[in-house]
Amino acid sequence: MMRSAAPLAAALGLSLLLFLLSTAPALGQMGEDLRAGATHQDWQVLCEDTPAGETCFISQAAADDSGEPVMQIMVGRLEGENVMVVYLPLGIDLRPGMLFRVGEDLQREFPFQTCLPNGCRVVAQVDSEMLAAMRAGTTFLIGVRPLESDQVAVIEGSLMGFSAGFREIAE
């Protein structure tokens, strides 16, 4: 059974929260306390100092054909738990939530946690089955339904470098 992600979201540091709310993935526009680490193929390590110590995530962003951000995903460990934070733009029907899929065998639905002026956010725990699928996979799909549409919009992301990046931040 999935536990509530609210306590995990509350544990996010201010710089990390600002990063998640940012529509521009460029490092120059992120919080000053956020440091870029190693790049593992399609995943970037991002770290910040918090009162509890250093917190690191691996991150990936996707843009549409015109360069507009359509997805930012971060995966890491908070309070001993694996967590995934996905940021998506406004204009999404929130009622069906977000669909996350890796390969043919792993599919999860997650509710949206909140929407702010820059977009909407999903915070979810990543269990061992989901982590194993992400480590073994090559791509993931995020499905959302745009407002006033019966069609699902699909955003594809890469899992290339996920294992190495996650190993770095989880050690």
Buried (B, 14 or more C-beta within 10 A) or exposed (E): EEEEBEEBBEBBBEBBBBBBBBBEBEEEEBBEBBBEBEEBBBBBBBBBEBEEEEBBBBBBBBEEEEEEBBBBBBBBBBEEBBBBBBBBBEEBBBEBBBBBBBBEEBEBEBBBBEBEEBBBBBBBBBEEEBBEBBBBBEEBBBBBBEEEEEEBBEBEBBBBBBBBBBEBBEE
